[in-house]
């Protein structure tokens, strides 16, 4: 248990350093300051935060769809040893591709909340991720700790 906690703390410290490096502002310019592994870790952090706070609807509506689903995030997860999570991301990408145009429209709060009813399959994906999140996060923190050299400037 102590090692899992230590690994999680190391991952959190890396994330803090990454966010400080980009000024907590994700743009094409700030993304270019990060290596592929740092981008992958940041992508997971954003994915996890958005899904846990408001689900896939929120993640896509907040504009993170392209960063998560149009980049090799799923492939990177597979390369990090998270094959099942990689498959999950590919499945989520299919939902994103079906709905991404609809999410680009500006909406008031009521219209935004209606998206949850329009896309119930996203809520099913949210539930699946939330159930698996502790194990996925532990696997990612283990990977990050075992490969810290890949996250250095």
BATITI-773169 format. One record per atom (N, C-alpha, C): chain; atom name; x, y, z. Coordinates in nm, 2 decimals. Layout:
! BATITI-773169
A	CA	X	Y	Z
...
This chain:
! BATITI-773169
A	N	0.08	-0.12	0.00
A	CA	0.00	0.00	0.00
A	C	0.09	0.13	0.00
A	N	0.19	0.12	0.08
A	CA	0.28	0.24	0.08
A	C	0.34	0.27	-0.06
A	N	0.38	0.17	-0.13
A	CA	0.44	0.19	-0.26
A	C	0.33	0.26	-0.36
A	N	0.21	0.21	-0.35
A	CA	0.10	0.27	-0.43
A	C	0.08	0.42	-0.40
A	N	0.09	0.45	-0.27
A	CA	0.07	0.59	-0.23
A	C	0.19	0.67	-0.28
A	N	0.31	0.62	-0.27
A	CA	0.43	0.68	-0.31
A	C	0.43	0.71	-0.46
A	N	0.38	0.61	-0.54
A	CA	0.37	0.62	-0.68
A	C	0.27	0.73	-0.72
A	N	0.16	0.73	-0.65
A	CA	0.06	0.83	-0.68
A	C	0.11	0.97	-0.65
A	N	0.19	0.98	-0.54
A	CA	0.25	1.11	-0.51
A	C	0.35	1.16	-0.61
A	N	0.43	1.06	-0.66
A	CA	0.52	1.10	-0.77
A	C	0.45	1.14	-0.89
A	N	0.34	1.07	-0.93
A	CA	0.26	1.11	-1.05
A	C	0.20	1.25	-1.03
A	N	0.15	1.28	-0.91
A	CA	0.09	1.41	-0.88
A	C	0.20	1.52	-0.89
A	N	0.32	1.49	-0.84
A	CA	0.43	1.59	-0.85
A	C	0.46	1.62	-1.00
A	N	0.47	1.51	-1.08
A	CA	0.49	1.53	-1.22
A	C	0.38	1.61	-1.29
A	N	0.26	1.58	-1.26
A	CA	0.15	1.66	-1.31
A	C	0.16	1.81	-1.27
A	N	0.19	1.84	-1.15
A	CA	0.21	1.97	-1.10
A	C	0.32	2.04	-1.18
A	N	0.43	1.97	-1.21
A	CA	0.54	2.03	-1.28
A	C	0.49	2.06	-1.43
A	N	0.42	1.96	-1.49
A	CA	0.37	1.98	-1.62
A	C	0.28	2.10	-1.63
A	N	0.18	2.11	-1.54
A	CA	0.09	2.22	-1.54
A	C	0.16	2.35	-1.52
A	N	0.26	2.35	-1.44
A	CA	0.34	2.48	-1.42
A	C	0.41	2.51	-1.54
A	N	0.47	2.41	-1.61
A	CA	0.54	2.43	-1.74
A	C	0.45	2.50	-1.84
A	N	0.33	2.46	-1.85
A	CA	0.24	2.51	-1.95
A	C	0.15	2.63	-1.90
A	N	0.17	2.66	-1.78
A	CA	0.09	2.77	-1.72
A	C	-0.05	2.73	-1.70
A	N	-0.08	2.60	-1.69
A	CA	-0.21	2.55	-1.68
A	C	-0.30	2.60	-1.79
A	N	-0.24	2.62	-1.91
A	CA	-0.31	2.67	-2.02
A	C	-0.28	2.58	-2.14
A	N	-0.37	2.50	-2.18
A	CA	-0.34	2.40	-2.29
A	C	-0.37	2.46	-2.42
A	N	-0.27	2.49	-2.50
A	CA	-0.28	2.54	-2.63
A	C	-0.17	2.46	-2.72
A	N	-0.18	2.48	-2.85
A	CA	-0.09	2.42	-2.94
A	C	0.06	2.46	-2.90
A	N	0.07	2.59	-2.86
A	CA	0.21	2.64	-2.83
A	C	0.26	2.57	-2.70
A	N	0.17	2.56	-2.60
A	CA	0.22	2.51	-2.47
A	C	0.23	2.35	-2.48
A	N	0.15	2.29	-2.57
A	CA	0.17	2.15	-2.59
A	C	0.30	2.12	-2.65
A	N	0.36	2.21	-2.73
A	CA	0.49	2.18	-2.79
A	C	0.60	2.18	-2.69
A	N	0.57	2.23	-2.57
A	CA	0.68	2.24	-2.47
A	C	0.69	2.10	-2.39
A	N	0.59	2.01	-2.42
A	CA	0.59	1.88	-2.35
A	C	0.63	1.77	-2.44
A	N	0.69	1.67	-2.39
A	CA	0.72	1.55	-2.47
A	C	0.60	1.46	-2.47
A	N	0.60	1.36	-2.55
A	CA	0.48	1.27	-2.57
A	C	0.43	1.21	-2.44
A	N	0.52	1.17	-2.36
A	CA	0.48	1.10	-2.23
A	C	0.42	1.20	-2.14
A	N	0.47	1.33	-2.14
A	CA	0.41	1.43	-2.05
A	C	0.27	1.46	-2.11
A	N	0.26	1.47	-2.24
A	CA	0.12	1.50	-2.30
A	C	0.03	1.39	-2.26
A	N	0.07	1.26	-2.27
A	CA	-0.01	1.15	-2.24
A	C	-0.06	1.16	-2.09
A	N	0.03	1.18	-2.00
A	CA	0.00	1.20	-1.86
A	C	-0.10	1.31	-1.84
A	N	-0.08	1.42	-1.90
A	CA	-0.17	1.54	-1.89
A	C	-0.31	1.50	-1.95
A	N	-0.31	1.43	-2.06
A	CA	-0.43	1.39	-2.12
A	C	-0.51	1.30	-2.03
A	N	-0.45	1.21	-1.96
A	CA	-0.52	1.12	-1.87
A	C	-0.57	1.21	-1.75
A	N	-0.49	1.30	-1.70
A	CA	-0.53	1.38	-1.59
A	C	-0.66	1.46	-1.63
A	N	-0.66	1.52	-1.75
A	CA	-0.78	1.60	-1.80
A	C	-0.89	1.51	-1.82
A	N	-0.87	1.39	-1.88
A	CA	-0.98	1.29	-1.90
A	C	-1.04	1.25	-1.77
A	N	-0.96	1.22	-1.68
A	CA	-1.01	1.17	-1.55
A	C	-1.09	1.28	-1.48
A	N	-1.03	1.40	-1.47
A	CA	-1.09	1.51	-1.40
A	C	-1.23	1.54	-1.47
A	N	-1.23	1.55	-1.60
A	CA	-1.36	1.59	-1.67
A	C	-1.47	1.48	-1.65
A	N	-1.43	1.35	-1.66
A	CA	-1.52	1.25	-1.65
A	C	-1.58	1.24	-1.51
A	N	-1.49	1.26	-1.41
A	CA	-1.53	1.25	-1.27
A	C	-1.62	1.37	-1.23
A	N	-1.59	1.48	-1.29
A	CA	-1.67	1.61	-1.26
A	C	-1.80	1.61	-1.33
A	N	-1.80	1.58	-1.46
A	CA	-1.93	1.60	-1.53
A	C	-1.95	1.50	-1.65
A	N	-1.86	1.40	-1.66
A	CA	-1.88	1.30	-1.76
A	C	-1.83	1.34	-1.90
A	N	-1.85	1.25	-1.99
A	CA	-1.80	1.27	-2.12
A	C	-1.87	1.39	-2.19
A	N	-1.99	1.41	-2.16
A	CA	-2.06	1.53	-2.21
A	C	-1.98	1.65	-2.18
A	N	-1.94	1.67	-2.05
A	CA	-1.86	1.78	-2.01
A	C	-1.73	1.79	-2.08
A	N	-1.66	1.68	-2.08
A	CA	-1.53	1.67	-2.15
A	C	-1.53	1.72	-2.29
A	N	-1.63	1.67	-2.37
A	CA	-1.64	1.72	-2.51
A	C	-1.69	1.86	-2.52
A	N	-1.79	1.90	-2.44
A	CA	-1.84	2.03	-2.44
A	C	-1.74	2.14	-2.40
A	N	-1.65	2.10	-2.31
A	CA	-1.54	2.19	-2.27
A	C	-1.43	2.20	-2.37
A	N	-1.44	2.13	-2.47
A	CA	-1.34	2.14	-2.58
A	C	-1.22	2.05	-2.58
A	N	-1.23	1.95	-2.49
A	CA	-1.12	1.85	-2.48
A	C	-1.13	1.73	-2.57
A	N	-1.23	1.72	-2.64
A	CA	-1.25	1.61	-2.74
A	C	-1.14	1.59	-2.83
A	N	-1.10	1.70	-2.90
A	CA	-0.99	1.68	-3.00
A	C	-0.86	1.64	-2.93
A	N	-0.83	1.69	-2.81
A	CA	-0.70	1.66	-2.74
A	C	-0.70	1.51	-2.70
A	N	-0.81	1.46	-2.66
A	CA	-0.82	1.32	-2.61
A	C	-0.84	1.23	-2.73
A	N	-0.93	1.26	-2.82
A	CA	-0.98	1.16	-2.92
A	C	-0.91	1.17	-3.05
A	N	-0.86	1.29	-3.08
A	CA	-0.79	1.31	-3.21
A	C	-0.64	1.30	-3.21
A	N	-0.59	1.26	-3.10
A	CA	-0.45	1.25	-3.08
A	C	-0.42	1.10	-3.04
A	N	-0.30	1.05	-3.04
A	CA	-0.28	0.91	-3.01
A	C	-0.28	0.87	-2.86
A	N	-0.37	0.93	-2.79
A	CA	-0.39	0.90	-2.64
A	C	-0.42	0.75	-2.62
A	N	-0.52	0.70	-2.70
A	CA	-0.55	0.56	-2.68
A	C	-0.43	0.47	-2.71
A	N	-0.36	0.50	-2.82
A	CA	-0.24	0.42	-2.85
A	C	-0.14	0.42	-2.74
A	N	-0.12	0.54	-2.69
A	CA	-0.02	0.56	-2.58
A	C	-0.06	0.48	-2.46
A	N	-0.19	0.47	-2.43
A	CA	-0.24	0.39	-2.31
A	C	-0.21	0.24	-2.34
A	N	-0.22	0.20	-2.46
A	CA	-0.19	0.06	-2.50
A	C	-0.04	0.04	-2.48
A	N	0.04	0.13	-2.52
A	CA	0.18	0.12	-2.51
A	C	0.23	0.12	-2.37
A	N	0.15	0.19	-2.28
A	CA	0.19	0.19	-2.14
A	C	0.14	0.07	-2.07
A	N	0.07	-0.02	-2.14
A	CA	0.03	-0.15	-2.08
A	C	-0.12	-0.15	-2.04
A	N	-0.19	-0.05	-2.07
A	CA	-0.33	-0.04	-2.03
A	C	-0.42	-0.08	-2.15
A	N	-0.42	-0.20	-2.19
A	CA	-0.49	-0.24	-2.32
A	C	-0.64	-0.23	-2.31
A	N	-0.70	-0.27	-2.19
A	CA	-0.84	-0.25	-2.18
A	C	-0.89	-0.11	-2.18
A	N	-0.81	-0.02	-2.11
A	CA	-0.84	0.12	-2.11
A	C	-0.83	0.18	-2.25
A	N	-0.73	0.14	-2.32
A	CA	-0.71	0.18	-2.46
A	C	-0.83	0.15	-2.54
A	N	-0.88	0.03	-2.53
A	CA	-1.01	-0.01	-2.60
A	C	-1.12	0.07	-2.56
A	N	-1.13	0.11	-2.43
A	CA	-1.23	0.19	-2.38
A	C	-1.23	0.33	-2.45
A	N	-1.11	0.39	-2.46
A	CA	-1.09	0.52	-2.52
A	C	-1.13	0.51	-2.67
A	N	-1.09	0.40	-2.74
A	CA	-1.14	0.39	-2.88
A	C	-1.29	0.38	-2.89
A	N	-1.35	0.31	-2.80
A	CA	-1.50	0.31	-2.80
A	C	-1.56	0.45	-2.77
A	N	-1.50	0.52	-2.68
A	CA	-1.55	0.65	-2.64
A	C	-1.53	0.75	-2.76
A	N	-1.42	0.72	-2.84
A	CA	-1.39	0.81	-2.96
A	C	-1.51	0.79	-3.06
A	N	-1.56	0.67	-3.07
A	CA	-1.67	0.65	-3.17
A	C	-1.79	0.74	-3.13
A	N	-1.82	0.74	-3.00
A	CA	-1.93	0.83	-2.95
A	C	-1.90	0.98	-2.98
A	N	-1.77	1.02	-2.95
A	CA	-1.73	1.15	-2.98
A	C	-1.74	1.19	-3.12
A	N	-1.70	1.10	-3.21
A	CA	-1.71	1.13	-3.35
A	C	-1.85	1.15	-3.40
A	N	-1.95	1.07	-3.34
A	CA	-2.09	1.08	-3.38
A	C	-2.15	1.21	-3.33
A	N	-2.09	1.27	-3.23
A	CA	-2.16	1.38	-3.16
A	C	-2.08	1.51	-3.16
A	N	-1.96	1.51	-3.21
A	CA	-1.87	1.63	-3.19
A	C	-1.93	1.76	-3.25
A	N	-1.99	1.75	-3.37
A	CA	-2.05	1.87	-3.43
A	C	-2.15	1.93	-3.34
A	N	-2.24	1.85	-3.28
A	CA	-2.35	1.90	-3.19
A	C	-2.29	1.97	-3.07
A	N	-2.17	1.93	-3.03
A	CA	-2.11	1.99	-2.90
A	C	-2.04	2.12	-2.93
A	N	-2.03	2.16	-3.06
A	CA	-1.96	2.28	-3.09
A	C	-2.05	2.40	-3.08
A	N	-2.18	2.38	-3.06
A	CA	-2.28	2.49	-3.05
A	C	-2.27	2.55	-2.91
A	N	-2.29	2.68	-2.91
A	CA	-2.30	2.75	-2.78
A	C	-2.43	2.71	-2.72
A	N	-2.44	2.69	-2.59
A	CA	-2.56	2.65	-2.52
A	C	-2.57	2.72	-2.39
A	N	-2.70	2.75	-2.35
A	CA	-2.72	2.79	-2.21
A	C	-2.72	2.67	-2.12
A	N	-2.73	2.70	-1.99
A	CA	-2.72	2.58	-1.90
A	C	-2.82	2.48	-1.92
A	N	-2.94	2.52	-1.95
A	CA	-3.05	2.42	-1.97
A	C	-3.02	2.34	-2.10
A	N	-2.98	2.40	-2.20
A	CA	-2.94	2.33	-2.33
A	C	-2.83	2.23	-2.30
A	N	-2.73	2.28	-2.22
A	CA	-2.61	2.20	-2.19
A	C	-2.66	2.07	-2.12
A	N	-2.74	2.09	-2.01
A	CA	-2.79	1.98	-1.93
A	C	-2.87	1.88	-2.02
A	N	-2.94	1.93	-2.12
A	CA	-3.02	1.84	-2.21
A	C	-2.93	1.75	-2.29
A	N	-2.80	1.79	-2.31
A	CA	-2.71	1.70	-2.38
A	C	-2.69	1.56	-2.31
A	N	-2.70	1.56	-2.17
A	CA	-2.69	1.44	-2.10
A	C	-2.81	1.34	-2.14
A	N	-2.93	1.40	-2.16
A	CA	-3.04	1.32	-2.20
A	C	-3.03	1.28	-2.35
A	N	-2.97	1.36	-2.43
A	CA	-2.96	1.33	-2.57
A	C	-2.85	1.22	-2.59
A	N	-2.76	1.21	-2.50
A	CA	-2.65	1.11	-2.52
A	C	-2.63	1.02	-2.40
A	N	-2.74	0.93	-2.38
A	CA	-2.73	0.84	-2.26
A	C	-2.62	0.74	-2.27
A	N	-2.57	0.71	-2.39
A	CA	-2.47	0.61	-2.40
A	C	-2.34	0.67	-2.34
A	N	-2.32	0.80	-2.34
A	CA	-2.20	0.86	-2.28
A	C	-2.21	0.84	-2.13
A	N	-2.33	0.85	-2.07
A	CA	-2.34	0.82	-1.93
A	C	-2.30	0.68	-1.89
A	N	-2.33	0.58	-1.98
A	CA	-2.29	0.45	-1.96
A	C	-2.14	0.43	-1.96
A	N	-2.07	0.51	-2.05
A	CA	-1.93	0.51	-2.06
A	C	-1.87	0.57	-1.93
A	N	-1.93	0.68	-1.88
A	CA	-1.89	0.74	-1.76
A	C	-1.89	0.64	-1.64
A	N	-2.00	0.57	-1.63
A	CA	-2.02	0.48	-1.52
A	C	-1.91	0.37	-1.53
A	N	-1.88	0.32	-1.65
A	CA	-1.78	0.22	-1.67
A	C	-1.64	0.27	-1.62
A	N	-1.61	0.40	-1.67
A	CA	-1.48	0.45	-1.63
A	C	-1.47	0.47	-1.48
A	N	-1.58	0.53	-1.42
A	CA	-1.58	0.56	-1.28
A	C	-1.55	0.43	-1.19
A	N	-1.61	0.32	-1.24
A	CA	-1.59	0.20	-1.17
A	C	-1.45	0.15	-1.18
A	N	-1.38	0.17	-1.29
A	CA	-1.25	0.13	-1.32
A	C	-1.14	0.23	-1.28
A	N	-1.17	0.35	-1.26
A	CA	-1.08	0.46	-1.24
A	C	-0.97	0.43	-1.14
A	N	-1.00	0.38	-1.02
A	CA	-0.89	0.36	-0.92
A	C	-0.78	0.26	-0.97
A	N	-0.83	0.16	-1.04
A	CA	-0.73	0.06	-1.10
A	C	-0.65	0.12	-1.21
A	N	-0.72	0.20	-1.30
A	CA	-0.65	0.26	-1.41
A	C	-0.55	0.36	-1.36
A	N	-0.59	0.45	-1.27
A	CA	-0.50	0.55	-1.21
A	C	-0.38	0.48	-1.14
A	N	-0.40	0.37	-1.07
A	CA	-0.29	0.30	-1.01
A	C	-0.19	0.25	-1.11
A	N	-0.25	0.19	-1.22
A	CA	-0.16	0.14	-1.32
A	C	-0.08	0.25	-1.39
A	N	-0.14	0.36	-1.41
A	CA	-0.07	0.48	-1.47
A	C	0.04	0.53	-1.38
A	N	0.00	0.54	-1.25
A	CA	0.11	0.59	-1.15
A	C	0.22	0.49	-1.14
A	N	0.19	0.36	-1.15
A	CA	0.30	0.26	-1.15
A	C	0.39	0.28	-1.27
A	N	0.33	0.30	-1.39
A	CA	0.40	0.31	-1.51
A	C	0.49	0.44	-1.50
A	N	0.43	0.55	-1.46
A	CA	0.50	0.67	-1.45
A	C	0.63	0.66	-1.35
A	N	0.61	0.59	-1.24
A	CA	0.72	0.58	-1.14
A	C	0.83	0.49	-1.20
A	N	0.79	0.38	-1.27
A	CA	0.88	0.29	-1.33
A	C	0.96	0.35	-1.45
A	N	0.91	0.46	-1.50
A	CA	0.97	0.52	-1.62
A	C	0.98	0.67	-1.61
A	N	1.03	0.71	-1.49
A	CA	1.04	0.86	-1.46
A	C	1.13	0.93	-1.56
A	N	1.23	0.86	-1.61
A	CA	1.32	0.92	-1.70
A	C	1.26	0.97	-1.83
A	N	1.14	0.91	-1.86
A	CA	1.07	0.95	-1.98
A	C	0.99	1.09	-1.96
A	N	0.99	1.13	-1.84
A	CA	0.91	1.25	-1.81
A	C	1.00	1.37	-1.77
A	N	1.13	1.36	-1.80
A	CA	1.22	1.47	-1.77
A	C	1.24	1.56	-1.89
A	N	1.27	1.68	-1.87
A	CA	1.30	1.78	-1.97
A	C	1.41	1.74	-2.06
